[in-house]
Amino acid sequence: MALPTPSKRSGKDPSDASGAGALPPDGLYEILLRLPAKDLCRLRGVCRSWRSLTSDPLFIKDHAGRHTRPFLASTFVDHGEDVSCGVSIVDVSSGDVVKRIHTRDKDVRLQRTYLDRVCMVGGRHPLAVTALDPATGATLAPSRDISVEYEDLLERRYVSMDSCAFGKVSSTGEYKALRLLNVGSPVGSQQLCEVMTLDGSNLARWRPKRGPPLPVCSNNKITSVVIDGVVYFLFGFFDPYKYLKGMIKPGSIAPFNLKTEEWMPTLSGPESVSSYYLGGNKITISRSPEAVEHLSITNLNGFLVIVHLVHRISMDLWFLMDVEKGLWDKKYSIRYRSDYRRAYPLLLLDDERIIFIMQSKDTLISYDPKTDTYTDMFHLQDYRSIGIYTGSLLS
């Protein structure tokens, strides 16, 4: 039996059939908003109108607001006929690589940022610092390796980068990098400080700033974090004398304000953490030079957190609840595991699961405090070179 013609089925002219079944613009917009960025990038090849819609700044902003789950950023090196290296953006829940950005240097390391940009250090030059936008692949780097005021130090003394931090000033939208330089001399070494504003060009300059009030932990990224434009450095245990003479308490933190580019008053850690190391006779620190490995700081959901490993007992997570009052709250006390000495809490999920980097295994694990259970997630190529990426993957 012959099928009816389109005009007989619909009562419309056959020339209108080309628009049959088309979604209204608002409906298409809402559907595309629900898709992950990786799928949207593929769908851009369907037609020009879809590419135009998903590339629109307003759509990208709305999509970022709908998909707020952070991603893991890590470096990768693929060895083969042609060595490939760069930065991977990884879905934390599945371990799937959703985007790769290729770089020229396989020796760079990512700083442990929690931001919509990532920061790479090292490479061919030990003082190199580069900011990367994973959405566009654009990079920004200073035009000078050191501030003009410190250039003569490179000729007369050994200069290395002790530590680097990268953050965003929310009130201005500026991205800034702070680094501490270790300058060797015949009578010892000192920590110098430099700041750089990345203004969207590659003409940025390092500016010298006053150094920290006392040496802070260096060569260890788990002892510094950036939260809301403030860099927090954990003071080191290098010189027990400073602690024994009451110059500073164990667990104290030196904050640096990226907006004002000034050091803020020293922040004391939880009293029980300080007393744990000082003890009744105040000699615990001098007998435990490895104690610095038992203290670290991290950023969990925008809170500054001191991570205190109590040997063979627990890992205590102290959240800073009030900066002005110095109020800390021990929200989690997790039973001790033998490999906790090489563990670091990286993320706190909405369901209260905590994501840990297990450095001894080069893996990520999740811990559920409700059931006191651990789940292996996925392997990392280099646990020393990871950060949290909170931006959009659309560009």
C-alpha positions, 0 to 999 in steps of 0.5 A: 500500500502506498504511503500518504504524501507529507502534505496529506499526513500533516496538512502542511506544504512539503516545503515546510518538512525541513523544519519538522522535529527541530528542537526550540532554541531554549530546549536545545540550550538546556540539553547541551548545558547538561552534557559534559565538556568532553562531549560538547567539544565533539558535538561542535563538529555537528554543524555551525550553529551548534559550534557557535552556541557552545562557543558563546561566552554566555553558554560557557559561563552557564555551563561552568556554573552547572558543572562545578565538579573539580578536575585533577590536573597532572603532568604526563610523559608518553615515551615512544617514537616521538616523546609527547608530554604536557598536562592532563585534565582528569575526571576525579570520579572515574580517572578518565582523561578528558583533555590533554594540553601538550607542552614543550618541556617534559621536566615541568612540575605542577604546583598544588593549586586549586584554581581555574588556571594551573601553574608550572615550574622548572623545566629547562630553567630552574627558576621558570614559572609559567601559568597555563589556561587548560581551556584555551591552552594559552600560557603566560610566563615572565619575560625575566627569570629574576627581578632586576634588583636580584640579577647580580645575585645570579652572578655572585651566588647560588640561587634556587627556588625554594617554593612557589605559589600561584593564586587569584585576587578575587576583588581584581581578578588578577593572577599572581605568583609568589616565589621564595628564592634561596640565596647561598652565601659563605655565611649561610643562606637566606630566603628572598621573596618575589611577586609577579602579576600575570596580566594576560601578556608575556611582559610580566616582571618579578618584583622584589618583596620583603622575605618571611619573618622566619624561614618557612618550609621549602622544597615541599608543596604540602606546606603551602596553599593559596585560599582567596588570594592569601598564601599560607606557609607552614613554618619549618622545624629547621631550627628547634632553638626558635621553638624552645625559646618561644619565638614561634609555636609548632604549627604556626603559619605565615600568611602572605596577602597577594592583593597588598603584597605584604606578609600578614601577622603570624597565624597560630595553629591549634594549641593541642598541635603545638603542645604535642610537639613541645611537650612538658620538657620542650625537647620533643622537636629536637629529638624528632627532626622528621616531625615536619613530615607529620604536619602539612596544610591543605585546602579542603572546600576553601578551608585552610586545614592543618593535617596532623599525623599522630604517630600510630594513633590518627590523622587529625584534620583541623579546619580554620573556622575563624581567622580573626579569632584563630579558631580551629575545629578538629572535624576529622580524626581518622584512624592511623594507617601505616602508609599515612606518613606518605598520604595527603588529603587533596579534596573533600567531596560533597558527600564528605568523602575525602580524596587522598594522594597515597604517595607510597603507591602513586595512587588516589584513594577515597575515604568514607568517614561514614563507613570508615572504608577506603577505596582505591581510585586510579594510578597517578603518573607523578604524584608530585606534580598535580593540582586541582582545576576548577575552570571550564574545559570549553574555550 
